[in-house]
Amino acid sequence: MVKTALIQMRVTGDPKENLQNALSMTKEAADAGAKIICLPELFMHRYFPQKEHFDEGIAAEDLAEELTGDTIAAFAAAAKKHHAVIIVPFFEKCPNGRDSEVKTAGKYTYRNSAAVINSDGTVFPPYRKMHIPYDPYFYEKNYFAPGDEIPVFETTYGRIAVLICYDQWFPESARIAAVKGAQAIFYPTAIGRPKEYADEETAEGDWREAWKTVQRGHAIANSLWIAAVNRVGVEDELDFWGGSFVCDPFGNVVAQAGNEQGIIFADIDFDLNDDIRAGWGFMKNRRPDRYLDVIAAKDERFLSEGWHASPKNLPATPKKCGYRMPAEWEPHDAVWLAFPHDEETFEELDAVEQSYIKIITAIANSSGEEVRLLVLDETMRNRVCEMLADAGADLTKVSFRIRRYADVWFRDYGPIFVVKRDAENAGENDAVALTDWVFNAWGGKYDELRPDNNIPAWIAATDNIPKFSADIVLEGGSIDVNGRGLLLTTKQCLLNENRNPRLTQSEIEEYLAEYLGVEKVIWLNRGLEGDDTDGHIDDIARFVSEDTVICAVEDEANSGSENYAVLKENLKILRAATDADGNPLKIVTVPMPDKIDDEYPLPASYTNFYIANTAVLVPTFGCENDRIALEIIQDVLKDRKVIGINCREMVYGLGTIHCVSQQQPKTYK
């Protein structure tokens, strides 16, 4: 048996008073024989996230502490003195730096964290709250960056995990802790009801009972102990209800507090975990091989729910950290591609493979950037390597990455990279990060392609690149930037009901500003007929310099085509548009290719080119306008060699060169 104590506190406006109260109650618990002691969430401060921003004159840096700060040190001394394990939630500031674990800019990243201190005073690396709420009176997304790991702590008295209030609503977190070996989960908490609802019945029912029930469910489903500790009292607009409790591995509540400050004790028998698991088999009879849908990229169907935090209020966006999305002609370290393998996408797969070999060879041999190529397995790697060698490709510039992927559309499911300029060396990038958006397979058209949504996070982890997660749907092919604050897109795509139905145009512009450094958006109306992406910009208009846009048009001879009026309208909008400083843009027109298929409209376009470091790869289609388009593009990108790549068969997959590529900007440090 391990005696456990939960410290249910009333929090004042004086952090020093709160610290002394917590230390005193911890000593009382230890003197009574408690070996694991847990304090409530953010107990050093009144619950400040109930307001959207700090009050004037208060700064996060002044309230938050580092893991090595005085509060943790005081409890480490107490843990060692009393031979007790102590769980200490705190408002953490994580110093940022080139060698730090934290991968954002700015002096600090702020977290809602909990330190676990072993009985000898050793301080484990903290748990950082993973799920961050944004609801009336719980505006935590404006204050805290999310954590992304659920550790299990091997303490003197047992293996424990710590999750923090709001995490309790997510069964996946409890399951992860269980499969990692946790015998108990502790939930430091700050939960209550807004005073305005104190005497009212809510439509959904009893909040407090739901809070307790969901955690009892975690205990039962995972056959482990659950301990939840809350604060009490009224703080501004919130009435914290207390109700701290401990339940056994079958969900039976063995100790529970009321709504007053105090300590509750419970004797925990970890042997009971094994008894219940053996008897009920909830863990051994799991089917993890059938749980792919839990992690499949279907997030977009839930994005319209609840309250959205304005990205302007988030504590650490790329813009706030000094990042911006560079123009495509700025120097690259690499380009990302995925080798084709799906015959449903490309009926003439052999021909498309040859187009890919030409794309890779052209970049590897002429552009000075590495090709980072996804392949499914060693067999594919060896075959592609042989094909590239036969084509004369410089294989020292090709890096193969073995990973499962559903399809090739890297521009849309891959990361969008952002850069931070070096203040000392003008024009050089000091750091690169990636932005990770939700990919929902172009409005949910292709469920089998949704898992590719996970690729940006994989790149961030494997290549150790800082990641900023944006919780809205966006594909890379839907936008184009000039690197100086101006962005092109279409209303047909970004304002489509199948992307972000609850966001307005101005709210989407806020995300583009905060995550890509955009100052102004030029909205065209529609894209090409036959484009299953709902009007991606890279098939109709592209920046080729800070003040020049190349725009696809249909010849007057084709005035009866399905694209004629749409492209003419786009041209009119662009000719009336200005840059972020109000200066007019230069517009260069490029013709459309001839119709590729008489039966099916295909989104064939010369604007789907890729601008490499020293070359421009332009799709060609075996049409009379191929030569004209190559000459026009060469004229506006004089410092690069224009290379035509036959994409006639590739476009039957509804995309070409720009759709399958994603550049990674160059850094100089």
C-alpha positions as CSV (number, residue, x, y, z in Angstrom):
1,M,0.0,0.0,0.0
2,V,1.1,3.5,-0.8
3,K,-0.5,6.3,1.1
4,T,-1.4,9.2,-1.2
5,A,-2.5,12.7,-0.4
6,L,-4.3,15.3,-2.6
7,I,-3.8,18.9,-1.5
8,Q,-7.1,20.8,-2.3
9,M,-6.3,24.5,-2.0
10,R,-7.9,27.8,-1.9
11,V,-5.7,30.2,-4.0
12,T,-5.1,33.8,-3.1
13,G,-3.7,36.7,-5.2
14,D,-0.4,36.5,-3.3
15,P,2.0,33.9,-4.8
16,K,4.2,33.9,-1.7
17,E,1.2,33.2,0.5
18,N,0.1,30.4,-1.9
19,L,3.6,28.8,-1.8
20,Q,3.7,28.9,2.0
21,N,0.2,27.4,2.2
22,A,1.2,24.6,-0.2
23,L,4.4,23.8,1.6
24,S,2.6,23.8,5.0
25,M,-0.2,21.4,3.7
26,T,2.5,19.2,2.0
27,K,4.3,18.9,5.3
28,E,1.0,18.0,7.0
29,A,0.3,15.3,4.5
30,A,3.9,13.9,4.8
31,D,3.7,13.9,8.6
32,A,0.5,11.9,8.3
33,G,2.4,9.3,6.3
34,A,1.7,10.2,2.7
35,K,4.3,9.0,0.2
36,I,2.9,10.5,-3.0
37,I,1.5,14.1,-2.7
38,C,-0.1,16.0,-5.5
39,L,-0.9,19.8,-5.6
40,P,-3.6,21.4,-7.9
41,E,-3.0,23.0,-11.3
42,L,-1.3,26.4,-11.3
43,F,-1.7,26.7,-7.5
44,M,0.8,29.5,-7.2
45,H,-1.6,32.0,-8.9
46,R,-5.2,32.7,-9.2
47,Y,-6.5,31.3,-12.4
48,F,-5.4,34.0,-14.8
49,P,-6.5,32.3,-18.1
50,Q,-10.1,33.1,-17.3
51,K,-9.3,36.4,-19.0
52,E,-8.2,36.6,-22.7
53,H,-5.1,38.5,-21.8
54,F,-3.0,39.4,-18.8
55,D,-4.1,42.6,-17.0
56,E,-2.2,45.7,-18.0
57,G,1.2,45.8,-16.3
58,I,1.4,42.0,-15.8
59,A,3.8,40.0,-18.0
60,A,4.0,36.3,-18.4
61,E,7.8,36.4,-17.8
62,D,7.2,37.9,-14.4
63,L,4.7,35.2,-13.2
64,A,6.3,32.1,-14.8
65,E,9.2,30.2,-13.4
66,E,11.8,27.9,-14.9
67,L,12.1,24.3,-13.7
68,T,15.3,25.3,-11.9
69,G,13.4,28.1,-10.1
70,D,12.7,28.7,-6.4
71,T,9.3,27.0,-6.2
72,I,10.5,23.6,-7.5
73,A,13.7,23.9,-5.4
74,A,11.5,24.4,-2.3
75,F,9.5,21.3,-3.0
76,A,12.6,19.3,-3.9
77,A,13.9,20.0,-0.4
78,A,10.6,19.0,1.1
79,A,10.5,15.8,-0.9
80,K,14.0,14.8,0.2
81,K,13.3,15.7,3.9
82,H,10.0,13.8,4.0
83,H,11.1,10.9,1.7
84,A,8.0,11.6,-0.4
85,V,7.2,12.0,-4.1
86,I,5.6,15.4,-4.7
87,I,3.8,16.5,-7.9
88,V,4.2,20.2,-8.3
89,P,2.2,22.0,-11.1
90,F,3.7,25.3,-12.2
91,F,3.6,28.0,-14.8
92,E,6.7,27.2,-16.7
93,K,8.9,29.5,-18.9
94,C,11.3,27.5,-21.1
95,P,14.3,29.4,-22.3
96,N,14.7,29.3,-26.0
97,G,18.0,29.0,-27.7
98,R,19.9,27.1,-30.3
99,D,20.8,24.3,-27.9
100,S,17.6,24.2,-26.0
101,E,14.9,21.6,-26.3
102,V,12.4,24.3,-27.2
103,K,12.3,25.0,-30.9
104,T,10.7,28.5,-31.2
105,A,12.0,32.0,-31.2
106,G,11.6,34.7,-28.5
107,K,13.2,34.6,-25.1
108,Y,10.7,32.0,-23.6
109,T,8.1,29.5,-24.5
110,Y,5.4,29.3,-21.8
111,R,3.8,26.0,-20.6
112,N,1.3,24.7,-18.2
113,S,3.5,22.1,-16.6
114,A,3.9,19.7,-13.6
115,A,7.2,18.7,-12.1
116,V,7.5,15.3,-10.5
117,I,10.0,15.2,-7.7
118,N,11.3,11.8,-6.4
119,S,11.7,11.0,-2.7
120,D,15.4,11.8,-2.9
121,G,14.8,15.3,-4.2
122,T,15.5,14.4,-7.8
123,V,13.4,16.6,-10.2
124,F,12.3,14.7,-13.3
125,P,11.8,16.5,-16.6
126,P,8.3,18.0,-16.4
127,Y,5.0,16.9,-18.0
128,R,3.7,19.7,-20.2
129,K,0.0,19.9,-20.7
130,M,-0.8,18.5,-24.1
131,H,-4.4,19.5,-24.6
132,I,-5.0,23.3,-24.4
133,P,-8.6,24.6,-24.1
134,Y,-10.0,27.8,-25.5
135,D,-13.5,28.4,-24.1
136,P,-15.1,31.3,-22.3
137,Y,-13.2,31.7,-19.0
138,F,-10.6,29.1,-20.0
139,Y,-8.6,31.0,-22.7
140,E,-5.5,28.9,-22.2
141,K,-4.4,28.9,-25.9
142,N,-3.6,32.6,-25.4
143,Y,-1.1,31.7,-22.7
144,F,0.4,28.2,-23.1
145,A,2.1,26.3,-25.9
146,P,1.1,22.6,-25.9
147,G,3.4,19.8,-24.8
148,D,3.7,16.7,-27.0
149,E,5.0,13.9,-24.7
150,I,3.3,11.8,-22.0
151,P,6.1,10.5,-19.8
152,V,5.8,7.8,-17.1
153,F,7.9,8.5,-14.0
154,E,9.6,5.6,-12.3
155,T,9.4,6.9,-8.7
156,T,10.4,5.3,-5.4
157,Y,6.8,4.2,-4.7
158,G,5.5,3.3,-8.2
159,R,5.2,4.2,-11.9
160,I,3.0,7.3,-12.2
161,A,1.9,9.6,-15.0
162,V,0.7,13.2,-14.7
163,L,-1.9,14.7,-16.9
164,I,-3.3,18.2,-16.3
165,C,-6.9,19.5,-16.3
166,Y,-8.6,19.3,-19.7
167,D,-6.4,16.3,-20.6
168,Q,-8.9,14.3,-18.6
169,W,-11.5,14.7,-21.4
170,F,-9.2,12.8,-23.8
171,P,-9.1,9.0,-23.3
172,E,-6.1,8.7,-25.7
173,S,-3.9,10.3,-23.1
174,A,-4.8,7.9,-20.4
175,R,-4.4,5.0,-22.7
176,I,-0.9,6.1,-23.7
177,A,0.1,6.5,-20.1
178,A,-1.3,3.0,-19.4
179,V,0.5,1.3,-22.2
180,K,3.7,3.0,-21.2
181,G,3.4,1.3,-17.8
182,A,1.8,3.8,-15.5
183,Q,0.2,2.3,-12.4
184,A,-1.6,5.6,-11.5
185,I,-2.5,8.8,-13.3
186,F,-2.6,12.1,-11.3
187,Y,-4.7,15.0,-12.7
188,P,-3.8,18.4,-11.2
189,T,-6.9,20.4,-12.0
190,A,-8.4,23.9,-12.0
191,I,-12.1,23.4,-12.9
192,G,-15.3,25.1,-11.9
193,R,-18.4,26.9,-13.2
194,P,-18.7,30.5,-14.3
195,K,-20.5,32.4,-11.6
196,E,-23.1,33.5,-14.1
197,Y,-24.2,29.8,-14.4
198,A,-23.9,29.0,-10.8
199,D,-27.6,28.7,-10.1
200,E,-28.6,27.4,-13.6
201,E,-29.0,24.0,-15.0
202,T,-26.9,23.6,-18.1
203,A,-28.3,22.0,-21.2
204,E,-25.8,19.2,-21.3
205,G,-26.2,18.3,-17.6
206,D,-24.0,18.2,-14.5
207,W,-20.4,19.4,-15.4
208,R,-18.9,18.2,-12.2
209,E,-20.4,14.7,-12.5
210,A,-19.2,14.5,-16.1
211,W,-15.7,15.5,-14.9
212,K,-15.6,12.7,-12.4
213,T,-17.3,10.1,-14.6
214,V,-14.9,10.5,-17.5
215,Q,-11.9,9.9,-15.2
216,R,-13.5,6.9,-13.5
217,G,-13.9,5.6,-17.0
218,H,-10.2,6.0,-17.6
219,A,-9.5,4.0,-14.5
220,I,-11.8,1.2,-15.6
221,A,-10.6,1.1,-19.2
222,N,-7.0,1.0,-18.3
223,S,-7.1,-0.8,-15.0
224,L,-5.1,1.8,-13.0
225,W,-5.6,4.3,-10.2
226,I,-6.8,7.8,-10.9
227,A,-6.3,10.8,-8.6
228,A,-7.7,14.2,-9.5
229,V,-7.0,17.2,-7.3
230,N,-8.9,20.5,-7.8
231,R,-8.8,24.0,-6.2
232,V,-11.7,25.6,-4.3
233,G,-13.2,29.0,-3.9
234,V,-14.4,31.9,-6.1
235,E,-11.8,33.6,-8.2
236,D,-13.1,36.6,-10.2
237,E,-15.8,35.0,-12.5
238,L,-15.1,31.3,-11.7
239,D,-16.4,29.2,-8.8
240,F,-14.0,26.2,-8.4
241,W,-15.9,23.3,-7.0
242,G,-13.2,21.2,-5.4
243,G,-14.4,17.6,-5.3
244,S,-10.9,16.1,-5.5
245,F,-11.1,12.3,-5.5
246,V,-9.2,9.0,-5.8
247,C,-10.7,6.0,-7.6
248,D,-9.4,2.4,-7.8
249,P,-8.7,0.5,-11.1
250,F,-12.4,-0.5,-11.4
251,G,-13.6,3.1,-11.0
252,N,-14.7,2.9,-7.3
253,V,-14.2,6.2,-5.5
254,V,-12.2,5.4,-2.4
255,A,-11.7,9.0,-1.2
256,Q,-13.4,12.3,-2.1
257,A,-13.3,15.9,-0.9
258,G,-16.0,18.4,-0.6
259,N,-15.8,22.1,-1.6
260,E,-13.5,23.3,1.2
261,Q,-9.7,23.5,1.5
262,G,-8.2,20.4,2.9
263,I,-6.2,17.2,2.3
264,I,-7.7,13.8,1.3
265,F,-5.8,10.6,1.8
266,A,-6.1,7.3,0.1
267,D,-4.2,4.0,0.3
268,I,-3.3,2.8,-3.1
269,D,-2.6,-0.9,-3.8
270,F,-0.9,-1.3,-7.1
271,D,-1.4,-5.1,-7.0
272,L,-5.1,-4.4,-7.6
273,N,-4.2,-3.2,-11.1
274,D,-2.9,-6.6,-12.1
275,D,-5.8,-8.4,-10.5
276,I,-8.4,-6.5,-12.5
277,R,-6.4,-6.7,-15.7
278,A,-6.2,-10.4,-15.3
279,G,-9.9,-10.8,-14.5
280,W,-11.4,-8.5,-17.1
281,G,-8.8,-8.5,-19.9
282,F,-9.4,-4.9,-21.0
283,M,-5.7,-4.4,-21.9
284,K,-4.7,-7.8,-23.3
285,N,-7.8,-7.9,-25.6
286,R,-7.1,-4.6,-27.2
287,R,-6.9,-4.5,-31.0
288,P,-4.3,-1.8,-31.7
289,D,-3.8,-3.1,-35.2
290,R,-7.3,-1.9,-35.9
291,Y,-7.1,1.5,-34.4
292,L,-5.6,3.3,-37.4
293,D,-8.7,5.5,-37.6
294,V,-7.8,7.1,-34.3
295,I,-4.7,8.7,-35.8
296,A,-5.9,9.0,-39.4
297,A,-6.2,12.6,-40.6
298,K,-9.9,13.3,-40.1
299,D,-9.5,16.3,-37.8
300,E,-11.2,18.7,-40.2
301,R,-14.7,17.4,-39.4
302,F,-14.3,18.7,-35.9
303,L,-12.5,22.0,-36.5
304,S,-15.8,23.9,-36.8
305,E,-16.8,22.9,-33.2
306,G,-16.4,25.0,-30.2
307,W,-14.6,28.3,-29.8
308,H,-11.7,29.3,-32.0
309,A,-8.8,31.2,-30.5
310,S,-7.8,34.1,-32.7
311,P,-4.2,33.4,-33.8
312,K,-3.3,37.0,-33.0
313,N,-3.8,36.1,-29.3
314,L,-1.7,33.0,-29.4
315,P,1.6,33.3,-27.4
316,A,4.0,31.9,-30.0
317,T,3.1,32.1,-33.6
318,P,5.7,32.1,-36.4
319,K,5.1,35.8,-36.9
320,K,5.6,36.6,-33.2
321,C,8.8,34.5,-33.3
322,G,10.2,36.4,-36.3
323,Y,9.4,33.9,-39.1
324,R,7.9,34.5,-42.5
325,M,7.2,32.3,-45.6
326,P,9.9,33.1,-48.2
327,A,9.2,33.4,-51.9
328,E,9.9,30.3,-54.0
329,W,12.8,31.9,-55.8
330,E,14.7,32.5,-52.5
331,P,17.5,30.0,-52.0
332,H,16.7,26.4,-51.1
333,D,18.5,23.7,-49.1
334,A,16.3,21.0,-50.5
335,V,13.1,20.0,-52.3
336,W,10.8,17.3,-51.0
337,L,9.1,14.8,-53.4
338,A,7.4,11.4,-53.0
339,F,7.9,8.8,-55.7
340,P,4.7,7.7,-57.5
341,H,3.3,4.2,-56.8
342,D,-0.5,4.4,-57.0
343,E,-2.0,3.1,-60.3
344,E,-5.4,4.5,-59.3
345,T,-3.8,8.0,-59.4
346,F,-1.8,7.4,-62.5
347,E,-3.1,4.8,-64.9
348,E,0.1,5.3,-67.0
349,L,2.4,4.9,-64.0
350,D,5.5,4.0,-66.1
351,A,5.3,7.2,-68.0
352,V,4.7,9.2,-64.8
353,E,7.8,7.6,-63.3
354,Q,9.9,8.7,-66.2
355,S,8.6,12.3,-65.7
356,Y,9.7,12.0,-62.1
357,I,13.1,10.8,-63.1
358,K,13.5,13.8,-65.3
359,I,12.3,16.1,-62.5
360,I,14.7,14.7,-60.0
361,T,17.6,14.6,-62.5
362,A,17.1,18.2,-63.5
363,I,17.1,19.4,-59.9
364,A,20.0,17.3,-58.8
365,N,22.2,18.1,-61.7
366,S,21.5,21.8,-62.1
367,S,20.0,23.5,-59.1
368,G,22.4,23.1,-56.2
369,E,19.6,21.8,-53.9
370,E,19.2,18.4,-52.4
371,V,16.3,16.2,-53.5
372,R,14.7,14.6,-50.4
373,L,12.7,11.7,-51.9
374,L,10.1,9.6,-50.1
375,V,10.1,6.0,-51.1
376,L,8.0,3.2,-49.7
377,D,10.7,0.6,-49.0
378,E,14.2,-0.6,-49.8
379,T,13.0,-2.3,-53.0
380,M,11.6,1.0,-54.3
381,R,14.7,2.8,-53.2
382,N,17.0,0.4,-55.1
383,R,14.9,0.5,-58.3
384,V,14.6,4.3,-58.3
385,C,18.3,4.6,-57.6
386,E,19.0,2.5,-60.6
387,M,16.7,4.5,-62.8
388,L,18.3,7.8,-61.7
389,A,21.8,6.4,-62.4
390,D,20.7,5.4,-65.9
391,A,19.4,8.9,-66.4
392,G,22.8,10.4,-65.3
393,A,21.5,12.0,-62.2
394,D,23.9,13.2,-59.5
395,L,23.0,10.7,-56.8
396,T,25.0,12.6,-54.2
397,K,22.3,15.2,-54.4
398,V,19.5,12.7,-53.7
399,S,18.5,11.7,-50.2
400,F,16.1,8.8,-49.9
401,R,13.6,8.7,-47.0
402,I,11.8,5.4,-46.4
403,R,8.3,5.9,-45.1
404,R,4.7,4.9,-45.9
405,Y,2.8,7.5,-47.8
406,A,-0.5,7.4,-49.6
407,D,0.2,9.6,-52.6
408,V,2.6,12.1,-54.1
409,W,0.9,15.5,-53.5
410,F,3.7,16.9,-51.3
411,R,2.8,20.5,-51.9
412,D,-0.6,20.0,-50.3
413,Y,0.1,17.6,-47.4
414,G,3.7,18.5,-46.7
415,P,4.9,21.3,-44.4
416,I,5.0,24.9,-45.4
417,F,8.5,26.1,-44.3
418,V,9.1,29.5,-42.8
419,V,12.4,31.4,-42.1
420,K,13.8,33.9,-39.7
421,R,16.2,36.4,-41.0
422,D,19.7,36.9,-39.4
423,A,19.8,40.4,-37.9
424,E,23.5,40.6,-38.4
425,N,23.7,39.4,-42.0
426,A,21.0,40.9,-44.2
427,G,19.5,38.5,-46.7
428,E,20.6,35.4,-44.8
429,N,18.2,33.1,-42.9
430,D,19.2,32.4,-39.4
431,A,16.6,29.6,-38.8
432,V,14.0,27.5,-40.6
433,A,10.8,26.1,-39.0
434,L,7.8,24.4,-40.5
435,T,4.1,25.1,-40.2
436,D,1.9,22.1,-40.0
437,W,-1.7,22.6,-41.3
438,V,-4.5,20.1,-41.4
439,F,-4.7,18.2,-44.7
440,N,-8.2,16.8,-45.3
441,A,-7.7,15.5,-48.8
442,W,-9.2,18.5,-50.5
443,G,-12.4,18.8,-48.6
444,G,-12.8,15.1,-47.7
445,K,-12.8,13.8,-51.3
446,Y,-10.3,11.0,-50.8
447,D,-10.4,9.3,-47.4
448,E,-7.6,6.9,-48.3
449,L,-5.2,9.9,-48.6
450,R,-5.9,11.5,-45.2
451,P,-3.0,9.7,-43.4
452,D,-0.5,11.9,-45.4
453,N,-1.6,14.6,-42.9
454,N,1.0,13.1,-40.5
455,I,4.0,13.8,-42.7
456,P,4.9,17.4,-41.5
457,A,5.1,16.2,-37.9
458,W,7.3,13.3,-39.1
459,I,9.7,15.6,-40.9
460,A,9.8,17.9,-37.9
461,A,10.7,15.0,-35.6
462,T,13.2,13.2,-37.9
463,D,15.0,16.3,-39.1
464,N,14.8,18.2,-35.8
465,I,13.0,21.2,-37.3
466,P,10.9,23.5,-35.1
467,K,7.1,23.0,-35.8
468,F,4.2,25.4,-35.5
469,S,0.8,23.7,-35.7
470,A,-2.1,25.6,-37.2
471,D,-5.4,24.0,-36.4
472,I,-7.1,24.9,-39.7
473,V,-7.2,23.2,-43.1
474,L,-4.8,24.6,-45.7
475,E,-2.9,23.1,-48.7
476,G,0.3,24.5,-49.9
477,G,-0.9,24.6,-53.5
478,S,-3.8,27.0,-52.5
479,I,-1.4,29.9,-51.8
480,D,1.5,31.7,-53.3
481,V,3.6,34.4,-51.8
482,N,6.1,37.1,-52.9
483,G,8.2,36.8,-49.7
484,R,7.4,40.4,-48.8
485,G,4.0,40.2,-47.2
486,L,1.8,39.5,-50.2
487,L,-0.2,36.3,-50.8
488,L,-2.3,35.0,-53.7
489,T,-5.2,32.6,-53.2
490,T,-8.8,31.9,-54.4
491,K,-12.1,32.2,-52.6
492,Q,-13.2,28.9,-54.2
493,C,-10.7,27.0,-52.1
494,L,-10.0,28.9,-48.9
495,L,-13.6,30.0,-48.3
496,N,-15.0,26.6,-49.3
497,E,-17.5,25.0,-46.9
498,N,-15.4,21.8,-47.1
499,R,-12.4,23.4,-45.6
500,N,-13.0,25.7,-42.6
501,P,-16.8,26.3,-42.5
502,R,-16.8,28.3,-39.3
503,L,-14.1,30.7,-40.2
504,T,-14.7,34.0,-42.0
505,Q,-12.5,35.5,-44.7
506,S,-10.9,37.9,-42.2
507,E,-10.3,35.1,-39.7
508,I,-8.5,33.0,-42.3
509,E,-6.4,36.1,-43.1
510,E,-5.4,36.3,-39.5
511,Y,-4.0,32.7,-39.7
512,L,-2.1,33.6,-42.9
513,A,-0.7,36.6,-41.2
514,E,0.4,34.9,-38.0
515,Y,1.7,31.7,-39.5
516,L,3.2,32.9,-42.8
517,G,3.9,36.6,-42.1
518,V,1.3,37.8,-44.7
519,E,0.4,41.4,-44.7
520,K,-2.1,41.5,-47.5
521,V,-4.1,38.8,-49.4
522,I,-5.2,39.1,-53.0
523,W,-8.3,37.0,-53.5
524,L,-9.1,35.6,-56.9
525,N,-12.4,34.0,-57.3
526,R,-12.1,30.6,-59.0
527,G,-9.6,28.1,-60.4
528,L,-9.6,25.7,-63.4
529,E,-12.4,23.4,-64.4
530,G,-11.4,19.8,-63.6
531,D,-9.3,20.9,-60.6
532,D,-10.3,18.6,-57.7
533,T,-8.5,20.9,-55.3
534,D,-11.3,23.5,-55.6
535,G,-9.3,26.1,-57.4
536,H,-5.7,26.0,-56.3
537,I,-3.8,29.1,-57.1
538,D,-0.7,27.3,-58.5
539,D,-2.7,26.4,-61.7
540,I,-3.8,29.9,-62.5
541,A,-1.4,32.6,-61.1
542,R,2.1,32.7,-59.6
543,F,4.5,35.3,-58.3
544,V,7.8,35.4,-60.3
545,S,9.2,38.4,-58.5
546,E,8.2,40.7,-55.6
547,D,6.1,42.8,-58.0
548,T,5.3,40.5,-60.9
549,V,2.6,37.8,-61.3
550,I,2.4,35.4,-64.2
551,C,-1.3,34.7,-65.0
552,A,-2.8,31.9,-67.1
553,V,-5.3,33.1,-69.8
554,E,-7.2,31.5,-72.6
555,D,-6.8,32.8,-76.1
556,E,-9.7,34.6,-77.6
557,A,-10.0,31.8,-80.1
558,N,-11.0,29.6,-77.1
559,S,-13.6,32.0,-75.7
560,G,-16.1,29.2,-75.6
561,S,-14.0,27.1,-73.2
562,E,-15.0,26.4,-69.6
563,N,-12.0,28.4,-68.3
564,Y,-12.1,31.5,-70.5
565,A,-14.4,33.7,-68.4
566,V,-12.8,32.6,-65.1
567,L,-9.3,33.3,-66.2
568,K,-10.3,36.6,-67.7
569,E,-11.9,37.7,-64.4
570,N,-8.7,36.7,-62.6
571,L,-6.6,38.8,-64.9
572,K,-8.9,41.8,-64.3
573,I,-8.6,41.4,-60.5
574,L,-4.8,41.1,-60.7
575,R,-4.5,44.2,-62.9
576,A,-6.4,46.2,-60.3
577,A,-4.5,44.8,-57.4
578,T,-1.6,46.4,-55.5
579,D,1.2,45.0,-53.2
580,A,1.3,45.5,-49.5
581,D,2.6,49.0,-49.9
582,G,-0.1,50.0,-52.4
583,N,2.1,49.7,-55.5
584,P,0.5,48.2,-58.7
585,L,1.7,44.8,-59.8
586,K,3.2,43.8,-63.2
587,I,1.1,41.2,-64.8
588,V,2.5,38.8,-67.4
589,T,0.1,36.4,-69.2
590,V,0.8,32.9,-70.3
591,P,-1.5,30.9,-72.5
592,M,-3.2,27.7,-71.5
593,P,-2.3,24.4,-73.2
594,D,-4.6,22.8,-75.6
595,K,-7.4,20.6,-74.2
596,I,-5.7,17.4,-73.2
597,D,-8.7,15.1,-73.1
598,D,-11.9,15.6,-75.1
599,E,-14.0,13.8,-72.5
600,Y,-12.6,14.9,-69.1
601,P,-11.5,18.4,-68.2
602,L,-8.0,18.3,-66.7
603,P,-6.2,21.0,-64.8
604,A,-3.3,21.3,-67.2
605,S,-1.5,24.6,-66.8
606,Y,2.0,26.0,-67.4
607,T,1.8,28.0,-64.1
608,N,2.3,24.7,-62.2
609,F,6.1,25.2,-62.5
610,Y,8.7,24.7,-59.8
611,I,11.3,27.4,-59.2
612,A,14.5,25.7,-58.2
613,N,17.8,27.5,-57.2
614,T,19.2,27.7,-60.8
615,A,16.4,26.2,-62.9
616,V,12.6,26.4,-63.5
617,L,10.9,23.1,-64.2
618,V,7.8,23.8,-66.3
619,P,5.2,21.1,-67.2
620,T,4.6,20.6,-70.9
621,F,1.9,18.7,-72.6
622,G,2.8,18.0,-76.2
623,C,0.9,21.1,-77.3
624,E,1.6,24.0,-79.6
625,N,1.7,26.4,-76.7
626,D,4.5,24.6,-74.9
627,R,7.2,26.5,-76.7
628,I,5.4,29.9,-76.2
629,A,4.9,29.2,-72.5
630,L,8.6,28.2,-72.0
631,E,9.7,31.4,-73.8
632,I,7.5,33.6,-71.6
633,I,8.6,32.0,-68.4
634,Q,12.3,32.2,-69.4
635,D,11.8,35.9,-70.1
636,V,10.5,36.6,-66.6
637,L,13.0,34.3,-64.8
638,K,16.1,35.2,-66.7
639,D,18.5,34.1,-64.0
640,R,17.4,30.5,-64.2
641,K,17.4,27.9,-66.9
642,V,13.9,26.9,-67.9
643,I,13.5,23.2,-68.4
644,G,10.3,21.6,-69.9
645,I,9.2,18.3,-68.4
646,N,6.6,16.2,-70.3
647,C,3.6,15.9,-67.9
648,R,0.9,14.9,-70.3
649,E,0.3,11.6,-68.5
650,M,0.9,13.0,-65.0
651,V,-1.9,15.6,-65.4
652,Y,-4.4,12.7,-65.5
653,G,-3.6,12.4,-61.8
654,L,-4.9,16.1,-61.6
655,G,-1.6,17.7,-60.8
656,T,1.9,18.3,-62.1
657,I,5.3,19.6,-61.0
658,H,4.4,22.2,-58.4
659,C,1.7,20.0,-56.9
660,V,4.2,17.2,-56.1
661,S,7.1,19.3,-54.8
662,Q,7.8,21.4,-51.7
663,Q,10.9,23.5,-51.2
664,Q,12.8,23.8,-47.9
665,P,14.5,27.2,-47.6
666,K,18.2,27.6,-47.1
667,T,19.7,28.5,-43.7
668,Y,23.2,29.7,-43.2
669,K,23.8,28.5,-39.6
